[in-house]
Amino acid sequence: MKLILAVSLCALLNQGILAAPMAVQRADSCVVISAEQDKVSDNRMTVDFELRQPGEYVIQLVHQPATAGKELSASIQLDGVLHCNQLKRSYWIDDGIVSTFETPVHLPKAGRYSVTVECDEQPVKVRLIPKVYFSSRIVVGSEKHYDEWIRMHQSPEKQAAMEWYKQARFGMFIHWGVYSQAAGSWKGTKVEDSPVKGPRVAEWLMYTFNISREEYREFAKQFNPDSSFAANIAKLAKDTGMKYVVITAKHHDGFALFDSASSDWDVADATPYEGDLIKELYDACRAEGLDFGVYYSHGHDWMEGCDADYANVKKKNDPYGVPTRPNGKNLWDPSPNSYQDYLEGKAYPQIAELIKLMPDLRLIWFDGEGLITEAQALRFYKMIYDLNPSIVVNRRVGYEYGDYMDAGDNTTPKAGELVAKYFETCGTANHSWGFKAHDNNWKSTNQLLRNFVDIISKGGNYLLNIGPDGKGQVPEPCANNFVEMGEWVKVNSEAIFGTTRWTLFSENVNPKKGVESVPGEFWFSAKDNCVYAMSLTPAPENVRVESLNITSGKVTALRLLGNDSTLKWKQTNEALEINFTGIKPDTNGFVIEATLGEE
């Protein structure tokens, strides 16, 4: 099949004589162009669209199944440069089969562009998807479901909930369950040494060792936490300066930390613990003034979720060359019920139970979307919306139907990857999410703060994880780092909460992960007419912030957060120069507030 795809910035953009574009970039930053709505002549189609956000995009074609079963080859031409590439079949949506040019195209300016498609088989849709969606495996669904989702997402209740979320900025993630009792090993073998392929994190224990459902149920009888866990964890979150807590109400092993009426595979029926762990932590967090959310693995359930529909989906995909990922699917001992039975009998009802259990629930954090369909993902979102429209839902509910996005575990979007959707980064304090006794690779306080200020400078949320042991106790090195981190957060909270991105994210920052900060690195945030410059090293006697030179705006006042000392400073064409002589340095760094405007 011959296909030529050309993308170019319209030459008449600045002359104001172009007709209205055929397609406008949507609220999720995607551009979706319907081929059947455009003039097609000799298998050639040219359409215009308006791009509001410059950046890197991958181009996708959506074909009817009958045509997508044929060999696909193509080339992309961008501004006169030919980019040879092979179309790769990616996934099904209700509109057909999506194929992707995996090499992204860079669109450097906002404005009107023209796309020309020439091929023997006319696609149903041409789509431009932000590169960060593709690299993060965010599946973009059909327009039919998008329209229904966007109406709910843009409702007043949901947008008010998102305003809370954007203000919260900093939360505690908790991975805790039966696997915590095993501490990252099974019958004397560490998860790293298992012969089974898959993630080597503690919470994947059942998968990593292909433990049978019966044997894993027996092991659950050893899970008996200390009743003080809720108050201790809530206090730690408060001391760390966090505003909300999210805990694994049910992870991939299917075990519920609450007393569920939909399954006896829960803390009340399968363990000796007497109580409801989720409700106890919810009450403790509310008593500390913290908001509360729950993690829920809806797509994967190794105990009662069959094979996550793997066999059925693979049978549909194979004739068309569409890949089916087995990772995370119980293929060693699947439950005998159907996947649809699991959704109807357990997953949907348990989400409703959690919402009814906690009237002030703020967030549901889905995971393991796996092979669920667009309709199934949207049903989760709509059910939550109907029961409580003020609950925020993350994107892993499936497709792009969440209220915000993430760029992947322990990953922060790069400057060119930010999209219209608000983002969150979830990250670990060591390597594993769940408790692993032999994982002592703890990130230092400085490393945790570097992650945080990077996220703050780009306008996102940080959901930082702990993995308590089987008794509910947080490892001491982790707790100590969190408390020290909290001291910095509380002193410098004005630069964090209620702030937005500034015109620059940072200055002289080493982009490498896991490094310690050095003098001269700054991250920025903004609020009204104030700019905050955040450093994570003790201030030397003379500090230079080059990004706050006179061209950035006239500095009319300067303040050191958490300190009443008067700063001596001057602003030049090269930098804002600050004299810290006589001011006791803080080992965790400092933040200066610069007020911009007329004197």
C-alpha positions in Angstrom: 0.0 0.0 0.0 1.4 3.4 -0.9 0.8 6.2 1.6 2.3 9.7 1.7 1.6 11.9 4.7 2.7 15.5 4.5 2.4 18.0 7.4 3.3 21.6 6.9 2.5 25.0 8.5 0.1 26.9 6.3 1.9 29.6 4.4 -1.1 31.9 4.6 -1.3 31.7 8.4 -0.4 35.4 9.0 -2.4 36.7 6.1 -5.7 36.0 7.7 -7.4 34.6 4.6 -7.6 30.9 5.5 -11.0 29.2 6.0 -11.8 27.8 9.3 -9.7 24.7 10.1 -11.3 21.3 9.6 -10.3 20.2 13.1 -9.3 21.9 16.3 -7.0 20.5 19.0 -9.2 19.0 21.7 -9.2 19.6 25.5 -7.0 16.5 25.9 -4.4 18.0 23.4 -5.2 15.4 20.7 -6.2 16.3 17.1 -8.7 14.0 15.5 -9.5 14.4 11.8 -12.4 12.5 10.3 -11.5 11.4 6.8 -15.1 10.8 5.7 -15.9 14.5 6.3 -13.2 15.7 3.9 -12.9 15.8 0.2 -11.1 12.8 -1.2 -9.8 12.7 -4.8 -7.7 10.0 -6.3 -7.0 8.5 -2.9 -5.6 11.9 -1.8 -6.9 13.9 1.1 -5.8 17.3 2.4 -7.2 18.8 5.6 -6.3 21.8 7.8 -6.2 21.8 11.6 -5.4 24.3 14.3 -2.7 23.5 16.8 -2.8 25.3 20.1 0.1 23.6 21.8 3.5 23.2 20.0 5.4 20.1 20.8 6.1 16.5 19.7 3.3 14.4 18.4 2.9 10.9 17.0 0.7 10.5 14.0 -1.9 7.7 13.9 -4.2 6.3 11.2 -7.4 4.5 12.1 -8.6 2.0 9.5 -11.6 -0.3 9.2 -10.6 -3.8 10.2 -10.9 -5.1 6.6 -8.3 -2.8 5.3 -6.1 -2.8 8.4 -5.5 -6.5 7.9 -3.3 -5.8 4.9 0.4 -4.9 4.9 0.9 -1.3 6.0 3.8 0.9 4.9 4.1 4.6 4.7 6.3 7.7 4.7 5.9 11.1 6.5 7.0 14.4 5.0 7.3 17.3 7.4 8.3 20.8 6.0 10.0 19.2 3.0 11.9 16.6 5.0 11.1 13.0 4.4 10.8 10.7 7.4 10.7 7.1 6.3 8.9 4.9 8.8 6.8 1.8 9.1 3.3 2.0 10.4 2.9 -0.3 13.4 -0.5 -1.6 14.5 -1.1 -0.5 18.0 -4.6 -1.3 19.4 -8.3 -1.5 18.7 -10.8 1.3 19.4 -14.5 1.3 18.5 -13.7 3.2 15.3 -11.3 0.5 14.0 -7.7 -0.4 14.3 -5.1 2.2 15.2 -1.7 2.2 13.5 1.1 4.5 14.6 4.1 6.2 13.0 6.3 5.7 16.0 8.8 8.4 15.0 7.3 11.6 16.4 7.1 14.8 14.4 8.0 18.2 16.0 5.5 21.0 15.4 7.3 24.1 16.7 4.6 26.7 16.5 0.9 27.1 17.4 -1.2 27.8 14.3 -2.8 26.2 11.4 -1.3 23.2 9.7 -2.1 21.1 6.7 -2.1 17.3 6.5 -2.1 15.5 3.2 -2.8 11.8 3.2 -2.4 9.7 0.0 -3.0 6.0 0.2 -4.7 3.1 -1.5 -6.8 2.4 1.5 -8.5 5.5 2.9 -8.3 5.7 6.7 -11.3 6.5 8.8 -9.4 9.0 11.0 -6.1 10.8 11.1 -4.9 11.6 14.6 -2.1 13.5 16.2 -1.4 12.3 19.7 1.0 14.0 22.2 4.2 12.0 22.3 4.0 11.7 26.1 0.7 9.8 25.7 2.2 7.3 23.4 5.4 6.8 25.4 3.3 6.4 28.6 1.0 3.9 26.9 -2.0 6.2 27.2 -4.6 4.8 24.8 -6.7 7.4 23.0 -10.2 6.1 22.4 -12.9 6.8 19.9 -14.7 10.1 19.5 -18.1 8.6 20.5 -16.9 7.9 24.1 -14.8 11.0 24.3 -17.8 13.2 23.9 -19.6 11.6 26.7 -16.5 11.7 29.0 -15.7 15.4 28.3 -19.2 16.5 29.3 -18.7 14.9 32.7 -15.1 16.0 33.0 -16.0 19.7 32.3 -19.0 19.7 34.7 -18.9 22.4 37.5 -18.6 19.7 40.2 -15.7 17.9 38.5 -13.9 21.1 37.7 -14.3 22.2 41.4 -12.8 18.9 42.4 -9.9 19.4 40.1 -9.3 22.8 41.6 -8.9 21.1 45.0 -6.5 18.6 43.4 -4.4 21.3 41.8 -4.1 23.1 45.2 -3.2 19.9 47.1 0.1 19.3 45.2 1.6 16.7 47.6 0.2 13.4 48.7 1.2 10.1 50.3 0.9 6.9 48.3 0.6 3.6 50.3 1.2 0.2 48.9 0.1 -2.3 51.5 -1.5 -5.7 51.6 -0.9 -9.5 52.0 2.4 -9.2 50.0 3.7 -6.8 52.7 3.9 -9.8 55.1 6.2 -11.6 52.7 8.6 -8.6 52.6 9.8 -9.3 49.0 10.6 -13.0 49.3 8.8 -16.3 48.9 9.9 -19.5 50.6 13.4 -18.1 51.0 13.8 -16.8 47.4 13.9 -13.1 46.7 11.7 -11.7 44.0 14.8 -10.7 42.0 15.7 -14.4 41.8 12.4 -15.7 40.6 12.6 -17.5 37.2 9.2 -15.9 36.1 9.5 -12.8 34.0 7.9 -9.7 35.3 8.4 -6.7 37.6 10.6 -7.3 40.6 8.6 -5.2 43.0 7.2 -6.7 46.2 3.5 -6.1 45.5 3.8 -8.4 42.4 4.7 -11.3 44.6 1.8 -13.6 43.6 2.6 -13.0 39.9 6.4 -13.1 40.2 6.3 -16.6 41.8 3.1 -17.8 40.0 1.6 -18.6 43.4 -1.6 -20.5 43.2 -4.8 -18.8 44.4 -5.3 -21.4 47.1 -1.8 -21.1 48.5 -2.0 -17.3 48.5 -5.2 -17.4 50.4 -3.6 -19.5 53.0 -0.7 -17.1 53.3 -3.2 -14.2 53.9 -3.9 -15.8 57.3 -0.5 -14.4 58.5 -1.5 -10.8 57.7 -2.5 -9.2 61.1 -1.5 -5.5 61.3 -1.0 -3.5 64.5 -4.1 -1.4 65.3 -1.9 1.7 65.7 -1.1 1.8 62.0 -3.7 4.3 61.0 -2.8 7.0 63.5 0.9 6.5 62.9 0.7 6.8 59.1 -1.7 9.7 59.2 0.7 11.6 61.5 3.6 10.8 59.2 1.8 12.2 56.2 0.9 15.3 58.2 4.5 15.7 59.4 5.8 15.4 55.8 3.7 18.4 54.7 1.3 16.3 52.6 -2.3 17.3 51.9 -3.8 13.9 51.0 -3.3 10.1 51.3 -4.0 7.4 48.7 -3.9 3.7 49.8 -4.2 0.4 47.9 -7.8 -0.6 48.7 -7.2 -3.5 46.3 -4.0 -4.3 44.4 -3.5 -6.8 41.5 -3.7 -9.7 43.9 -7.4 -8.9 44.4 -7.2 -8.6 48.2 -9.4 -5.8 49.6 -8.2 -3.9 52.7 -11.8 -3.2 53.5 -14.8 -5.3 54.5 -16.4 -5.9 51.1 -19.9 -7.3 50.6 -18.9 -8.4 47.0 -16.0 -10.8 47.9 -14.7 -12.7 50.9 -11.2 -12.1 49.7 -10.8 -9.2 52.1 -9.2 -8.2 55.4 -12.4 -9.0 57.3 -12.9 -12.6 56.0 -9.4 -13.8 54.9 -7.2 -12.6 57.8 -7.3 -12.6 61.6 -7.5 -8.8 61.7 -10.7 -7.6 63.2 -11.6 -4.3 61.5 -11.7 -2.4 58.3 -8.3 -1.0 57.5 -9.5 1.5 54.8 -12.1 3.0 57.0 -9.7 3.3 60.0 -7.1 5.1 57.9 -9.8 7.3 56.4 -10.9 8.4 59.8 -7.4 9.0 61.1 -6.5 11.1 58.0 -9.7 13.2 58.3 -8.8 13.7 62.0 -5.4 15.1 60.9 -7.1 17.4 58.3 -5.9 15.3 55.4 -8.0 14.4 52.4 -8.3 10.8 51.3 -8.2 8.7 48.2 -8.0 5.0 47.3 -6.1 3.0 44.7 -8.0 0.3 43.0 -6.8 -2.3 40.5 -9.8 -2.8 38.3 -8.2 -4.4 35.2 -6.1 -7.0 37.0 -7.3 -9.3 39.8 -5.2 -12.4 40.1 -7.6 -14.0 42.6 -11.0 -13.5 41.0 -10.4 -11.8 37.7 -10.0 -14.8 35.4 -7.1 -14.1 32.9 -8.1 -10.4 32.5 -9.8 -11.4 29.2 -6.4 -12.2 27.7 -7.4 -15.3 25.7 -10.5 -13.5 24.1 -8.6 -10.4 23.3 -5.6 -12.3 21.8 -7.9 -14.3 19.6 -9.4 -11.1 18.2 -6.0 -9.3 17.8 -3.8 -12.1 16.3 -5.4 -12.1 12.7 -4.7 -8.4 12.4 -1.2 -8.3 13.9 -2.3 -6.3 16.9 -0.1 -7.1 20.0 -1.6 -8.5 23.2 0.5 -7.9 26.2 0.5 -10.8 28.7 2.2 -8.9 31.5 0.1 -8.7 34.6 -2.4 -11.4 33.4 -3.0 -14.5 35.6 -2.2 -17.2 33.0 -0.9 -19.7 35.6 -4.0 -20.2 37.7 -6.9 -18.1 36.4 -10.2 -18.2 38.3 -13.0 -20.2 36.5 -15.4 -17.3 36.2 -15.5 -15.1 33.1 -13.9 -11.6 33.1 -17.2 -10.0 32.6 -18.5 -11.9 35.7 -15.6 -10.4 37.6 -16.4 -6.9 36.5 -20.1 -7.2 37.2 -19.8 -9.2 40.5 -16.8 -7.6 42.1 -15.0 -4.6 40.5 -18.0 -2.3 39.8 -19.7 -3.2 43.1 -16.6 -2.6 45.2 -16.1 0.9 43.7 -19.6 1.7 44.8 -18.9 0.2 48.2 -15.9 2.5 48.7 -17.8 5.6 47.7 -20.6 4.8 50.1 -18.2 3.9 52.9 -16.4 7.2 52.7 -18.6 10.3 52.0 -15.6 12.6 51.8 -13.6 10.4 49.4 -11.6 12.7 47.2 -9.8 10.5 44.7 -10.0 7.1 43.1 -6.6 6.0 41.6 -7.1 3.2 39.2 -4.4 0.9 37.9 -3.9 -2.2 35.8 -6.3 -1.1 33.1 -4.9 -3.9 30.9 -7.3 -5.1 28.3 -10.6 -3.4 29.4 -12.7 -1.9 26.6 -13.6 1.8 26.1 -17.1 1.1 27.3 -15.9 -0.6 30.4 -13.4 2.2 31.3 -16.1 4.8 30.7 -18.6 2.9 32.9 -16.2 3.1 35.8 -15.8 6.8 35.3 -19.5 7.4 34.8 -20.5 5.3 37.8 -18.2 7.3 40.1 -19.6 10.6 38.5 -23.2 9.5 39.2 -22.5 8.5 42.8 -20.2 11.5 43.6 -19.2 13.9 40.8 -16.7 15.6 43.2 -14.4 12.5 43.2 -11.3 13.0 41.0 -10.3 10.0 38.8 -6.8 9.3 37.4 -6.1 8.4 33.8 -5.4 4.8 34.4 -9.2 4.2 34.6 -8.5 3.5 30.9 -7.9 5.3 27.6 -7.7 9.1 28.3 -10.9 9.1 30.4 -9.3 10.2 33.7 -9.4 13.8 35.0 -5.6 14.2 34.9 -2.6 12.3 33.4 0.7 10.8 34.5 3.8 10.3 32.5 4.6 6.9 34.2 5.9 5.7 37.5 8.8 7.8 38.8 8.7 9.9 35.7 8.1 13.6 35.3 7.2 15.1 31.9 10.0 17.0 30.1 9.4 20.6 29.2 8.1 19.8 25.7 5.8 17.0 26.9 3.4 19.1 29.0 -0.1 18.9 27.7 -3.4 20.6 28.4 -4.3 17.9 31.0 -3.0 18.5 34.5 -0.3 15.9 35.5 0.8 13.9 38.5 4.0 12.0 39.2 3.8 9.0 41.5 7.2 7.9 42.9 8.9 5.5 45.3 11.1 6.3 48.3 13.4 3.3 47.3 12.8 0.9 44.4 9.8 -1.2 45.4 6.3 0.1 46.1 5.3 -2.6 48.5 7.5 -3.5 51.5 10.7 -5.3 50.5 13.0 -6.0 53.5 16.2 -6.2 51.4 15.6 -3.0 49.4 17.6 -0.4 51.3 18.2 1.8 48.3 16.5 4.8 50.0 16.4 8.1 48.1 17.9 10.8 50.2 15.9 13.8 51.5 17.7 15.9 48.9 16.8 13.5 46.1 13.1 13.4 47.2 13.0 17.2 47.3 14.6 17.5 43.8 11.8 15.3 42.4 9.3 17.5 44.2 10.5 20.9 43.2 10.9 19.7 39.6 7.3 18.6 39.6 6.2 21.9 41.3 8.1 24.0 38.7 6.1 22.2 35.9 2.8 22.7 37.7 2.0 19.1 38.8 1.3 16.9 41.8 3.7 14.6 43.6 2.3 11.3 45.1 5.2 9.9 47.1 5.0 6.3 48.2 5.6 4.3 51.3 5.5 0.5 51.7 4.7 -0.4 55.3 5.6 -3.9 56.6 3.0 -6.5 57.5 2.3 -4.8 60.8 1.8 -1.4 59.2 5.1 0.1 60.3 7.0 2.3 57.9 10.8 1.5 57.6 12.7 4.0 59.8 15.0 5.4 57.1 12.0 6.2 55.0 10.1 7.8 57.8 13.1 9.9 58.8 13.6 11.2 55.3 10.0 12.1 55.0 10.0 14.1 58.2 13.1 16.0 57.2 11.5 16.6 53.8 8.4 17.9 55.7 10.5 20.5 57.5 11.5 22.0 54.2 8.0 21.8 52.8 6.5 23.6 55.8 9.0 26.4 55.8 8.6 27.0 52.0 4.9 26.1 51.6 4.2 29.5 49.9 6.3 28.4 46.9 4.4 25.1 46.6 0.8 25.4 47.4 -1.3 27.7 45.2 1.5 28.3 42.8 1.7 27.8 39.0 4.4 27.5 36.4 6.5 30.5 35.7 7.9 31.4 32.3 11.0 29.2 33.1 11.0 25.9 35.0 14.6 25.9 36.2 18.1 27.2 35.9 21.4 25.3 35.7 19.7 22.1 36.8 21.4 18.7 36.1 18.7 16.7 34.3 20.1 13.3 35.4 18.0 11.3 37.8 19.1 10.4 41.3 21.8 13.1 41.7 22.3 15.4 44.6 21.8 19.1 44.2 24.7 21.5 43.8 24.9 25.3 44.3 23.5 27.4 41.5 20.6 25.1 40.7 17.2 26.8 40.9 13.6 25.8 40.3 10.8 28.3 39.8 7.2 28.7 40.6 4.8 31.7 40.5 1.9 33.2 42.3 0.2 36.5 41.3 3.1 38.9 40.8 5.6 36.9 42.8 8.3 34.4 41.5 9.8 31.8 43.8 13.4 30.6 43.2 13.9 27.3 45.0 17.4 26.0 45.9 18.2 22.7 47.7 21.7 23.6 48.9 22.8 26.0 51.7 23.1 29.5 50.5 26.6 30.9 50.0 27.4 34.5 50.9 26.6 35.7 47.4 23.8 34.1 45.4 23.1 34.8 41.7 19.8 34.0 40.0 20.4 34.7 36.3 16.8 34.1 35.3 15.7 37.0 37.5 17.8 39.6 35.6 16.2 42.9 34.6 14.7 41.5 31.4 12.4 39.2 33.4 10.7 42.1 35.1 11.7 44.7 37.7 12.1 43.2 41.2 10.6 45.5 43.7 10.8 43.4 46.8 12.7 40.3 48.0 12.0 38.0 50.9 13.6 34.8 52.2 10.9 32.4 53.2 10.9 31.3 56.8 13.4 34.0 57.8 12.8 37.7 58.9 16.2 38.8 57.9 16.5 41.7 55.5 18.2 40.8 52.3 20.7 43.0 50.5 20.3 42.7 46.7 20.7 44.3 43.3 19.2 43.4 39.9 21.4 43.8 36.8 21.1 42.9 33.2 22.9 39.6 34.0 21.3 38.4 37.2 19.6 39.1 40.5 22.5 39.2 43.0 21.7 38.6 46.7 24.0 39.0 49.7 23.4 36.3 52.4 26.2 37.5 54.7 25.1 36.9 58.3 22.2 34.6 57.5 22.5 31.1 58.9 22.4 28.6 56.1 19.9 25.8 56.0 21.3 22.4 55.0 18.2 21.7 52.9 18.4 24.9 51.0 16.3 28.1 50.7 13.6 29.8 48.7 13.5 33.5 47.8 10.3 35.3 46.9 10.8 38.0 44.3 8.0 40.5 43.7 7.9 41.8 40.2 6.3 45.1 39.2 6.5 48.8 39.4 7.8 50.4 42.6 
